[in-house]
């Protein structure tokens, strides 16, 4: 189902605003390094999930809820391990987004306060525009 003209204009306007107001976000997303999948973690996660399902079924079959609960927990941990993306060891914490050395106390607190300030400004502009 194609978008109406009004919907298409709104979508285009939202895209322009994203590129104008959140240039840092767009730059980070478009230039984000692609990570190789962690095949070991995926294989280990799948194996843990299969063992967990087997333990869950065994717990139900022998009517021991403790075995079933432990099987579910093992299965859940295996699925989480399989779907969680791998991390580069230490690289993310040692360098900031521009490739320079990270400063203690920088990062998340500053960006979240800037984000909240921008949201507040946008809210005020919208409220003033409605009156």
PyMOL CGO cylinders between C-alpha atoms (Angstrom):
from pymol import cmd
from pymol.cgo import CYLINDER

trace = [
    CYLINDER, 0.00, 0.00, 0.00, 1.70, 3.24, -1.09, 0.3, 1, 1, 1, 1, 1, 1,
    CYLINDER, 1.70, 3.24, -1.09, 1.92, 6.27, 1.18, 0.3, 1, 1, 1, 1, 1, 1,
    CYLINDER, 1.92, 6.27, 1.18, -0.34, 9.22, 0.63, 0.3, 1, 1, 1, 1, 1, 1,
    CYLINDER, -0.34, 9.22, 0.63, 1.18, 12.56, -0.38, 0.3, 1, 1, 1, 1, 1, 1,
    CYLINDER, 1.18, 12.56, -0.38, 0.74, 13.90, 3.14, 0.3, 1, 1, 1, 1, 1, 1,
    CYLINDER, 0.74, 13.90, 3.14, 2.41, 10.85, 4.68, 0.3, 1, 1, 1, 1, 1, 1,
    CYLINDER, 2.41, 10.85, 4.68, 5.27, 11.02, 2.17, 0.3, 1, 1, 1, 1, 1, 1,
    CYLINDER, 5.27, 11.02, 2.17, 5.84, 14.72, 2.96, 0.3, 1, 1, 1, 1, 1, 1,
    CYLINDER, 5.84, 14.72, 2.96, 5.85, 13.97, 6.70, 0.3, 1, 1, 1, 1, 1, 1,
    CYLINDER, 5.85, 13.97, 6.70, 8.32, 11.14, 6.19, 0.3, 1, 1, 1, 1, 1, 1,
    CYLINDER, 8.32, 11.14, 6.19, 10.61, 13.35, 4.10, 0.3, 1, 1, 1, 1, 1, 1,
    CYLINDER, 10.61, 13.35, 4.10, 10.42, 16.11, 6.71, 0.3, 1, 1, 1, 1, 1, 1,
    CYLINDER, 10.42, 16.11, 6.71, 11.26, 13.69, 9.52, 0.3, 1, 1, 1, 1, 1, 1,
    CYLINDER, 11.26, 13.69, 9.52, 14.24, 12.40, 7.54, 0.3, 1, 1, 1, 1, 1, 1,
    CYLINDER, 14.24, 12.40, 7.54, 15.52, 15.94, 6.89, 0.3, 1, 1, 1, 1, 1, 1,
    CYLINDER, 15.52, 15.94, 6.89, 15.15, 16.79, 10.59, 0.3, 1, 1, 1, 1, 1, 1,
    CYLINDER, 15.15, 16.79, 10.59, 17.05, 13.65, 11.54, 0.3, 1, 1, 1, 1, 1, 1,
    CYLINDER, 17.05, 13.65, 11.54, 19.94, 14.56, 9.25, 0.3, 1, 1, 1, 1, 1, 1,
    CYLINDER, 19.94, 14.56, 9.25, 19.97, 18.19, 10.42, 0.3, 1, 1, 1, 1, 1, 1,
    CYLINDER, 19.97, 18.19, 10.42, 19.43, 17.81, 14.17, 0.3, 1, 1, 1, 1, 1, 1,
    CYLINDER, 19.43, 17.81, 14.17, 21.11, 14.50, 14.84, 0.3, 1, 1, 1, 1, 1, 1,
    CYLINDER, 21.11, 14.50, 14.84, 24.11, 14.63, 12.51, 0.3, 1, 1, 1, 1, 1, 1,
    CYLINDER, 24.11, 14.63, 12.51, 26.33, 12.91, 15.09, 0.3, 1, 1, 1, 1, 1, 1,
    CYLINDER, 26.33, 12.91, 15.09, 23.88, 10.02, 15.39, 0.3, 1, 1, 1, 1, 1, 1,
    CYLINDER, 23.88, 10.02, 15.39, 23.63, 9.62, 11.62, 0.3, 1, 1, 1, 1, 1, 1,
    CYLINDER, 23.63, 9.62, 11.62, 27.43, 9.74, 11.28, 0.3, 1, 1, 1, 1, 1, 1,
    CYLINDER, 27.43, 9.74, 11.28, 27.88, 7.08, 13.96, 0.3, 1, 1, 1, 1, 1, 1,
    CYLINDER, 27.88, 7.08, 13.96, 25.29, 4.78, 12.42, 0.3, 1, 1, 1, 1, 1, 1,
    CYLINDER, 25.29, 4.78, 12.42, 26.50, 5.11, 8.85, 0.3, 1, 1, 1, 1, 1, 1,
    CYLINDER, 26.50, 5.11, 8.85, 30.19, 4.66, 9.71, 0.3, 1, 1, 1, 1, 1, 1,
    CYLINDER, 30.19, 4.66, 9.71, 29.81, 2.04, 12.41, 0.3, 1, 1, 1, 1, 1, 1,
    CYLINDER, 29.81, 2.04, 12.41, 32.33, -0.77, 11.99, 0.3, 1, 1, 1, 1, 1, 1,
    CYLINDER, 32.33, -0.77, 11.99, 30.82, -4.12, 11.11, 0.3, 1, 1, 1, 1, 1, 1,
    CYLINDER, 30.82, -4.12, 11.11, 31.71, -6.85, 13.55, 0.3, 1, 1, 1, 1, 1, 1,
    CYLINDER, 31.71, -6.85, 13.55, 32.20, -10.45, 12.61, 0.3, 1, 1, 1, 1, 1, 1,
    CYLINDER, 32.20, -10.45, 12.61, 29.73, -12.80, 14.23, 0.3, 1, 1, 1, 1, 1, 1,
    CYLINDER, 29.73, -12.80, 14.23, 31.15, -14.65, 17.21, 0.3, 1, 1, 1, 1, 1, 1,
    CYLINDER, 31.15, -14.65, 17.21, 30.73, -18.18, 15.91, 0.3, 1, 1, 1, 1, 1, 1,
    CYLINDER, 30.73, -18.18, 15.91, 31.99, -19.79, 19.10, 0.3, 1, 1, 1, 1, 1, 1,
    CYLINDER, 31.99, -19.79, 19.10, 29.41, -17.97, 21.17, 0.3, 1, 1, 1, 1, 1, 1,
    CYLINDER, 29.41, -17.97, 21.17, 26.65, -18.92, 18.74, 0.3, 1, 1, 1, 1, 1, 1,
    CYLINDER, 26.65, -18.92, 18.74, 27.61, -22.60, 18.74, 0.3, 1, 1, 1, 1, 1, 1,
    CYLINDER, 27.61, -22.60, 18.74, 28.02, -22.68, 22.53, 0.3, 1, 1, 1, 1, 1, 1,
    CYLINDER, 28.02, -22.68, 22.53, 24.69, -20.88, 22.96, 0.3, 1, 1, 1, 1, 1, 1,
    CYLINDER, 24.69, -20.88, 22.96, 22.85, -23.31, 20.71, 0.3, 1, 1, 1, 1, 1, 1,
    CYLINDER, 22.85, -23.31, 20.71, 24.39, -26.27, 22.53, 0.3, 1, 1, 1, 1, 1, 1,
    CYLINDER, 24.39, -26.27, 22.53, 23.38, -24.81, 25.90, 0.3, 1, 1, 1, 1, 1, 1,
    CYLINDER, 23.38, -24.81, 25.90, 19.87, -24.19, 24.60, 0.3, 1, 1, 1, 1, 1, 1,
    CYLINDER, 19.87, -24.19, 24.60, 19.56, -27.80, 23.42, 0.3, 1, 1, 1, 1, 1, 1,
    CYLINDER, 19.56, -27.80, 23.42, 20.85, -29.12, 26.75, 0.3, 1, 1, 1, 1, 1, 1,
    CYLINDER, 20.85, -29.12, 26.75, 18.43, -26.79, 28.55, 0.3, 1, 1, 1, 1, 1, 1,
    CYLINDER, 18.43, -26.79, 28.55, 15.46, -28.03, 26.52, 0.3, 1, 1, 1, 1, 1, 1,
    CYLINDER, 15.46, -28.03, 26.52, 16.47, -31.62, 27.23, 0.3, 1, 1, 1, 1, 1, 1,
    CYLINDER, 16.47, -31.62, 27.23, 16.72, -30.86, 30.96, 0.3, 1, 1, 1, 1, 1, 1,
    CYLINDER, 16.72, -30.86, 30.96, 13.36, -29.08, 30.87, 0.3, 1, 1, 1, 1, 1, 1,
    CYLINDER, 13.36, -29.08, 30.87, 11.69, -32.08, 29.22, 0.3, 1, 1, 1, 1, 1, 1,
    CYLINDER, 11.69, -32.08, 29.22, 13.43, -34.44, 31.62, 0.3, 1, 1, 1, 1, 1, 1,
    CYLINDER, 13.43, -34.44, 31.62, 12.22, -32.39, 34.59, 0.3, 1, 1, 1, 1, 1, 1,
    CYLINDER, 12.22, -32.39, 34.59, 8.65, -32.58, 33.34, 0.3, 1, 1, 1, 1, 1, 1,
    CYLINDER, 8.65, -32.58, 33.34, 8.95, -36.30, 32.58, 0.3, 1, 1, 1, 1, 1, 1,
    CYLINDER, 8.95, -36.30, 32.58, 10.29, -37.25, 36.02, 0.3, 1, 1, 1, 1, 1, 1,
    CYLINDER, 10.29, -37.25, 36.02, 8.08, -34.66, 37.77, 0.3, 1, 1, 1, 1, 1, 1,
    CYLINDER, 8.08, -34.66, 37.77, 10.89, -32.73, 39.43, 0.3, 1, 1, 1, 1, 1, 1,
    CYLINDER, 10.89, -32.73, 39.43, 10.22, -29.01, 39.04, 0.3, 1, 1, 1, 1, 1, 1,
    CYLINDER, 10.22, -29.01, 39.04, 13.77, -28.14, 40.13, 0.3, 1, 1, 1, 1, 1, 1,
    CYLINDER, 13.77, -28.14, 40.13, 15.27, -29.96, 37.15, 0.3, 1, 1, 1, 1, 1, 1,
    CYLINDER, 15.27, -29.96, 37.15, 12.77, -28.29, 34.80, 0.3, 1, 1, 1, 1, 1, 1,
    CYLINDER, 12.77, -28.29, 34.80, 13.52, -24.84, 36.19, 0.3, 1, 1, 1, 1, 1, 1,
    CYLINDER, 13.52, -24.84, 36.19, 17.27, -25.39, 35.92, 0.3, 1, 1, 1, 1, 1, 1,
    CYLINDER, 17.27, -25.39, 35.92, 16.77, -26.63, 32.37, 0.3, 1, 1, 1, 1, 1, 1,
    CYLINDER, 16.77, -26.63, 32.37, 14.82, -23.51, 31.51, 0.3, 1, 1, 1, 1, 1, 1,
    CYLINDER, 14.82, -23.51, 31.51, 17.53, -21.27, 32.99, 0.3, 1, 1, 1, 1, 1, 1,
    CYLINDER, 17.53, -21.27, 32.99, 20.25, -23.10, 31.04, 0.3, 1, 1, 1, 1, 1, 1,
    CYLINDER, 20.25, -23.10, 31.04, 18.18, -22.84, 27.86, 0.3, 1, 1, 1, 1, 1, 1,
    CYLINDER, 18.18, -22.84, 27.86, 17.59, -19.11, 28.44, 0.3, 1, 1, 1, 1, 1, 1,
    CYLINDER, 17.59, -19.11, 28.44, 21.29, -18.49, 29.08, 0.3, 1, 1, 1, 1, 1, 1,
    CYLINDER, 21.29, -18.49, 29.08, 22.17, -20.36, 25.90, 0.3, 1, 1, 1, 1, 1, 1,
    CYLINDER, 22.17, -20.36, 25.90, 19.78, -18.31, 23.80, 0.3, 1, 1, 1, 1, 1, 1,
    CYLINDER, 19.78, -18.31, 23.80, 21.12, -15.07, 25.28, 0.3, 1, 1, 1, 1, 1, 1,
    CYLINDER, 21.12, -15.07, 25.28, 24.68, -16.18, 24.60, 0.3, 1, 1, 1, 1, 1, 1,
    CYLINDER, 24.68, -16.18, 24.60, 23.82, -17.06, 21.01, 0.3, 1, 1, 1, 1, 1, 1,
    CYLINDER, 23.82, -17.06, 21.01, 22.04, -13.81, 20.15, 0.3, 1, 1, 1, 1, 1, 1,
    CYLINDER, 22.04, -13.81, 20.15, 24.22, -11.33, 22.05, 0.3, 1, 1, 1, 1, 1, 1,
    CYLINDER, 24.22, -11.33, 22.05, 26.69, -9.62, 19.70, 0.3, 1, 1, 1, 1, 1, 1,
    CYLINDER, 26.69, -9.62, 19.70, 30.35, -10.12, 20.46, 0.3, 1, 1, 1, 1, 1, 1,
    CYLINDER, 30.35, -10.12, 20.46, 32.48, -7.33, 21.88, 0.3, 1, 1, 1, 1, 1, 1,
    CYLINDER, 32.48, -7.33, 21.88, 35.95, -6.26, 20.99, 0.3, 1, 1, 1, 1, 1, 1,
    CYLINDER, 35.95, -6.26, 20.99, 38.06, -6.84, 24.05, 0.3, 1, 1, 1, 1, 1, 1,
    CYLINDER, 38.06, -6.84, 24.05, 38.77, -3.50, 25.64, 0.3, 1, 1, 1, 1, 1, 1,
    CYLINDER, 38.77, -3.50, 25.64, 38.63, -1.49, 22.42, 0.3, 1, 1, 1, 1, 1, 1,
    CYLINDER, 38.63, -1.49, 22.42, 35.28, 0.15, 23.15, 0.3, 1, 1, 1, 1, 1, 1,
    CYLINDER, 35.28, 0.15, 23.15, 36.30, 1.35, 26.59, 0.3, 1, 1, 1, 1, 1, 1,
    CYLINDER, 36.30, 1.35, 26.59, 39.76, 2.61, 25.60, 0.3, 1, 1, 1, 1, 1, 1,
    CYLINDER, 39.76, 2.61, 25.60, 38.76, 4.85, 22.69, 0.3, 1, 1, 1, 1, 1, 1,
    CYLINDER, 38.76, 4.85, 22.69, 35.98, 7.33, 22.13, 0.3, 1, 1, 1, 1, 1, 1,
    CYLINDER, 35.98, 7.33, 22.13, 33.90, 7.63, 18.94, 0.3, 1, 1, 1, 1, 1, 1,
    CYLINDER, 33.90, 7.63, 18.94, 36.52, 9.79, 17.17, 0.3, 1, 1, 1, 1, 1, 1,
    CYLINDER, 36.52, 9.79, 17.17, 39.31, 7.28, 17.83, 0.3, 1, 1, 1, 1, 1, 1,
    CYLINDER, 39.31, 7.28, 17.83, 40.97, 9.33, 20.56, 0.3, 1, 1, 1, 1, 1, 1,
    CYLINDER, 40.97, 9.33, 20.56, 41.63, 8.26, 24.09, 0.3, 1, 1, 1, 1, 1, 1,
    CYLINDER, 41.63, 8.26, 24.09, 38.50, 8.20, 26.20, 0.3, 1, 1, 1, 1, 1, 1,
    CYLINDER, 38.50, 8.20, 26.20, 38.27, 10.69, 29.04, 0.3, 1, 1, 1, 1, 1, 1,
    CYLINDER, 38.27, 10.69, 29.04, 37.14, 9.50, 32.46, 0.3, 1, 1, 1, 1, 1, 1,
    CYLINDER, 37.14, 9.50, 32.46, 33.59, 10.57, 33.18, 0.3, 1, 1, 1, 1, 1, 1,
    CYLINDER, 33.59, 10.57, 33.18, 32.82, 11.41, 29.56, 0.3, 1, 1, 1, 1, 1, 1,
    CYLINDER, 32.82, 11.41, 29.56, 30.33, 9.70, 27.33, 0.3, 1, 1, 1, 1, 1, 1,
    CYLINDER, 30.33, 9.70, 27.33, 26.93, 8.62, 28.43, 0.3, 1, 1, 1, 1, 1, 1,
    CYLINDER, 26.93, 8.62, 28.43, 26.06, 11.31, 30.99, 0.3, 1, 1, 1, 1, 1, 1,
    CYLINDER, 26.06, 11.31, 30.99, 26.93, 14.17, 28.64, 0.3, 1, 1, 1, 1, 1, 1,
    CYLINDER, 26.93, 14.17, 28.64, 25.18, 12.70, 25.63, 0.3, 1, 1, 1, 1, 1, 1,
    CYLINDER, 25.18, 12.70, 25.63, 22.02, 11.89, 27.56, 0.3, 1, 1, 1, 1, 1, 1,
    CYLINDER, 22.02, 11.89, 27.56, 21.84, 15.42, 29.00, 0.3, 1, 1, 1, 1, 1, 1,
    CYLINDER, 21.84, 15.42, 29.00, 22.37, 16.91, 25.52, 0.3, 1, 1, 1, 1, 1, 1,
    CYLINDER, 22.37, 16.91, 25.52, 19.66, 14.64, 24.20, 0.3, 1, 1, 1, 1, 1, 1,
    CYLINDER, 19.66, 14.64, 24.20, 17.25, 15.67, 26.94, 0.3, 1, 1, 1, 1, 1, 1,
    CYLINDER, 17.25, 15.67, 26.94, 18.03, 19.36, 26.32, 0.3, 1, 1, 1, 1, 1, 1,
    CYLINDER, 18.03, 19.36, 26.32, 17.26, 18.94, 22.61, 0.3, 1, 1, 1, 1, 1, 1,
    CYLINDER, 17.26, 18.94, 22.61, 14.01, 17.15, 23.43, 0.3, 1, 1, 1, 1, 1, 1,
    CYLINDER, 14.01, 17.15, 23.43, 13.03, 19.94, 25.82, 0.3, 1, 1, 1, 1, 1, 1,
    CYLINDER, 13.03, 19.94, 25.82, 13.76, 22.59, 23.19, 0.3, 1, 1, 1, 1, 1, 1,
    CYLINDER, 13.76, 22.59, 23.19, 11.72, 20.73, 20.59, 0.3, 1, 1, 1, 1, 1, 1,
    CYLINDER, 11.72, 20.73, 20.59, 8.83, 20.37, 23.02, 0.3, 1, 1, 1, 1, 1, 1,
    CYLINDER, 8.83, 20.37, 23.02, 8.91, 24.10, 23.78, 0.3, 1, 1, 1, 1, 1, 1,
    CYLINDER, 8.91, 24.10, 23.78, 8.97, 24.98, 20.08, 0.3, 1, 1, 1, 1, 1, 1,
    CYLINDER, 8.97, 24.98, 20.08, 5.98, 22.73, 19.41, 0.3, 1, 1, 1, 1, 1, 1,
    CYLINDER, 5.98, 22.73, 19.41, 4.05, 24.17, 22.33, 0.3, 1, 1, 1, 1, 1, 1,
    CYLINDER, 4.05, 24.17, 22.33, 4.75, 27.73, 21.20, 0.3, 1, 1, 1, 1, 1, 1,
    CYLINDER, 4.75, 27.73, 21.20, 3.76, 26.89, 17.63, 0.3, 1, 1, 1, 1, 1, 1,
    CYLINDER, 3.76, 26.89, 17.63, 0.36, 25.53, 18.71, 0.3, 1, 1, 1, 1, 1, 1,
    CYLINDER, 0.36, 25.53, 18.71, -0.68, 28.73, 20.48, 0.3, 1, 1, 1, 1, 1, 1,
]
cmd.load_cgo(trace, "trace")
